[in-house]
C-alpha cells in the first residue's frame, strides 16, 4: 500500500474523486507516484485542466506531515480502499469513497446494518416509530446507520445505543465540524462508548457542513447498509435522496406508511406507491433482509477457518456471480449443479463474505472477492 499521506493529500484536492483516484492508481501504481508526477504524466493519466490546477495548488500548499499530525492529535483513524478493514458493504458500491475518516470503531457485525433516515421535523408518530424500529433492530444485533441530523436520525442513534446495540453516524462535514452542534454529546457517546459505534466522514478536517456535502454523504449511508428505512420525509427530503441511492446500489428500500394529509408522510407514501416495501414493524425488515439470525451468522463467520481460496463448487458459482442479481435456480442451470448443492454452497458463501443475498434466493458477488479468488 502506498503511503497513507498521499491518500489524504488527494482527498483534499477538489475535483479528484473516486473515478480519478482509480485512474491514477491504474496509471501510476500508487498515489505517491501520482502525487509527485509531472504535469504531462498526469494529463496522460486522464486528469483534466481543473483537476490539474487543483492538484498543483495542493502540492504547493499542503504539508502532508502536518496533516497526519493533526489527525493523530484529533484521535482519528483513516481507512482507504487498500485496507482490509474498509467497510465491506460500502466497498461493493460503484465508486466508493477512496478515503474515510473514522472516530470510534467498526466491527465485523456492521456487515449487517440497516439505515434509518427521515425528516428533521418529525411528528410524535415518526419519533415513536423511529425509536421502536431502531431499538428492535439493534436488539436483534443489527447495526443502525444514520446521519446524526436532527429528528429521525438522532432518535435512531439514541435508541440503538439505549438498546445496547451498535450505531454508525455518517457526517456531511469534517469530523471536527460536528453538525448540528447540539449533537456533540451524542456523537461523543457513539464514538467513545466501548464497541458501540463510529463516526464516519469522507470529508477532510476543517470541512464545514455545507448543503452540497449532504447528498454525497447520503450515498455513504445507503452504501453501508443492506437496506434503508424512510420513516418520515417530505417530497424533497434528503431522506428520499438516500432512498434513491439505495435503489441504485441494489439495496432494499423500506418505507413507513403515514397520514396522507401530513407533509411528513408524503415521501414514504410515495415510495410505497413506487414499490418500496411497507414497514409495519422491525420484523418486516428482519425477515426481508434475512437478518433474524444475525448473531448466529456472526458467530459462524468468526469460527470459519482461514482459507486460501474457494472450493470447486464455490469457484463455479463465483464464475457466474456478478453485480447483476442471479437466482439460485439460474445458477443451478448455468453450473449444471443440483439446486440443493447450489443453495447449500450459497449459504456458506454468504457466511464467508463471498456472496450476498439481495432478495429471496437471489445473489450477487461481494465485489472485492472476485480478485481474491482469482475469478475472471
N, C-alpha and C positions, 0 to 999 in steps of 0.2 A: 504494500500500500504506500502511495506517495505521502509525503509529509503532510500532516493534518493542517498545518498553517495555510497551505495553498487551497485546500477545500474552503477554508474560512475566508481566504482572500477573494476567491471567485464568488463566494456567497455575497460579498459586499459590493460586487460590481453590477451596476444597473444594466439591464439588457442582456445579461448572460444567465439564462435559466437552464432547466434540466436538459433540453434538447441540445443546446450549445455546449454544455458541460460534457454530454455524451460524445458529441462530435470532437471535442478537444481531446478527450481520453482516447477515442478511436485513432485520432491522428498522431498524437504525441506519446501515448502510452501511459502518461501520468500527468498530474496537474502541475507539478513543479516545473517540468519541462515546458508546459504550456505557458505558465506564468512568466518564464524567462525567455520565451521565444521572440524572434524578430517579427516586425510588422508583416513582412512578406509571408513568413511561415504561418502566421495567424490568419492571414487572408486565404492562404491555401487550405487551411483547416475549416474555412467557411464562415469566419466572423465578418459581419458587415461593418460599415463605417462607424455607425453609432456605437456598436459593441466595442470596436477597436479603441475609439476615443475614450470610452468609459474605463476600459482596462488600462490604457496608458496613464490616465489620471490616477487610477487606483494604485498602480505600481509606484507612482511617484509619491502619493500622499498617505499610503497605509504602511504603518510599521507592524508587520505581522507578528513579531516577537512581543510587542506591546499588547496587541490584541489578544494573543494567547494568555498573557499575564493577567489581563482584565477578566477573561473568562475564568481562569483559575481562582482569582480573588473573589469573584462572584459565586463560586461554588457550582459552576455549570459544567456539564459534560456535552460533548458533541457526538453525533452518530452520522456516518456517511454511508454511501452505497457499499463500500468495501467491508463494512463492519458486520460481523455475524449477528450482533445484537440489534441491527436496524430492524424496525418493526416489520414482521413478515407480511402481514396483510397489506401494509402500505407499499411494500416493495412490489406487490403484484399489479398495481395500477399502472396505467400508461404515464410515463414521465414523472415518477415520484420525485419529491424534493431531494436534491443531491446531499443536502446537509440539514440536520436537525439539531437544534439547541435543546438541551434537556436539563430539567431540575427535578430531582426525585429519582424514581426507579421504574424500569419496565420489567415485566415478568413474562414467563412463557404463557401463563394463563391469559395474557392480553390478546392472544390469538382468538380468544372467544370474547369478543367485545361487541357491544351494541351502542349506537349513538342515540341520544335523546336530545332533541332540539325543539325550539319553539320561540314564541314571541317574548319580547322583554316586558310587555304589558299583559301579563297573564291574568285570567279571571280566577276566581276562587276554585271553579271547576277544573281549570287547566292546572293550577298548582297542585290540587289534590291528586289528579291523575298522574302528573309527573312524579310526585312523591311516591305514590303506590307502585308505579312501574319500575322506577329506579331502585326502590327498596327490594322489591321482589326479584328483580334480575340480579342485583348484587348479592342477595342472599343465596341465589342459585349458583353463584360462582362466576357470573358474567361481569366483565369489566364495563363500566358505564363511561362513555366518551361524550364530551360536550365542549362548549366554547367559553365557559366562565362568564357569560354575559348575564345581565340582569334577567329576572323572570325565570322561565322554564329551565334554562341552562344551570343556573346556580342551584335551583331546587333539586335538580337531578344529581349534581355533585354532592350536595349535603346529604341527601337521602342515601346515596351509595355509601358514604363514609359512616353515617349513623348505623347502617346495617352491617358494618364490619367488612364491607367489600372494597373493591378497587375502583378508582376513577381516574381518567386522564382528561386534562383540560388543555385545549389547543388554543393558542393566543394569536391574535392578528397584530401583534407588536413584538418588540424585543422583550425578553423575559425580565428585563429591568424596568420595563414601562407597563406595568400591570394595568389592565383596563377591564372593568371600571375600578377606580382606586378603592372603593369601599369593599371590594372583594379580596383585598390584600390578605386578610386573616384567613379566608377560605383557601386562597392559593397556598399560603404557608402550611396549612393543615394537610392539603393534598400532597405537597412536596416533601414534607418533613416527617409525617407520621410513618412509622416503620412499615415498609412493604404495602403502603396504601395507594400509591399512585404517582403521577408525574405531571409536570407542566411541560408542554412542548411548543416550540415555535420554529419556523424556518426563516425567521427574520433576525438579523444580527442585533446585538446590543445597541441601544440608543434609538431603535426604530419606533416612532410614535404610533399610536393606534389610529391610523388614517383610514378613511372609509374604503379606499381602494384595496386595502390589505385583507379585508374580511372575506370576499368571495374566494380567493386562493386558500385562505385559512379553512373555509368550509369544505374544500376539496380534500384536505388532510383529515378532517373529522370523519367524513364518509369513508375515506380510504383506510382508516384504522379499524373500521367496523365491518362486521358481517351484514349488518342491516342498520337502517336509520328509521327512528320513530319520530314523526312530527306530531306534537301534542296540540299546540295551538299556533296559528300563524296567519297573518294577513296574506292577501293575494300577491303582494310584492315583498314578502318577508325573506330575510336571509335564510330562514329555515327551508324555504322552498328551493333556494339555490343549492343548499346541501342535498336535498332530495334529488334534484336534477343531476348533481354529480354522482350520487349513489346509483342512479339508473345507468349512467354512462359507464360506471365501474363494475356493473354486474352485481351490485349489492341489492338486497331486498329493501323495499320501501314500505313502511307501515304508517298508518295514519289513524288518529283518534277521532271518531265522529263527534260532531258538536251541533249546537243550536244553529239552524240555518239562518237565523236573523242576527247572529253575533258575528261581527267582523273577524274576530279571532279564530272562528271556526271555518271561515271561507277557504283558507289554504288547505287544511287537511280534508275537508269535504270535497274539494275539487280534486285532490289527489286520489281519493277513493273513487270518484267518478271516472278517473283516468286509469284505474286498475290497481292502485295501491291496496295493500291488504289491510282490512279493518282490524283494529286492536281494541278488544273489549277488556282484556286483562293480560298480564305478563305471560300466562300460559300459552296464549296465541303466538307470541313471539318465540318462546322457548320451543314450542312444537314445530313451528315453521322452519326455524333455523337448526333444528336437531340439537338443541342445547340443553335438553333435560338431564344429560349426564355429563356435564362439563367437568365436574370433579373427577369422575371416572376416566374421562378422556385424558385429562392432565396427568393423572396417576399412571395410566398406561403408557403415555409418551415418555414419562420420566423413567419408566422401567425398561423401555425398549433398549436393547444393546446397541452400541455404536456399530455402524456398518459402512463398508466402503462403497457400496452401490446397491442397486435394486436387484431383486432376484429375477429369474427369467420371465415369470408371469407379469411382474411389475414393469419390466422393460418393455414387454409387448404392449401393455396398456399406455405407458408413457410415450411410446412411439406414435400413438394416435391422439392422446390428450393435448389440448392447446388452450388458448384463452377462450375459444368458442365452446360453449357447453355441449357435452355429449351424454346421452342417456346410456345407462348400463346395458340396455338391450342392443343399442347400436355398437357399443364396444365389443359385445359378445359376437356380433356378426363380423365386425372388422378383424377381430383377432382369432376367430374360429374357436373360441374358448367357451365352455359351458357357462351359462348365466350364473350358476352357483359359485363357480370359481372366480368369475369376474366380480361379483358382489362381495365375496369374502376378501379378495385382494384389494378392492377399492376401499373397504372399511379399514384395512390395515394401512393402506397408503395415506388415508386421511389422518390417522393417528400419528404417522411418521412425518406428516407435514409435506408429503409429496404431491397430494392432490387435494382438491377442495370441493365439497358438495355445495352447489349453488341452488338446487331445488331438489324435489323428490327424485332420488336416484340419477341425478344429472350432475356431471362433474367437469371441472376444468383443472388444468395443471397448475400447481403452485409455481409461478413463473420462474423463480430463482432456481428451481430444482432441475430444469432441463439440462443446463450446463453441467450441474453436479453429477448427473447420472449419464452424461455423455450421450444424450438423445438428440439426434439430428432433426 
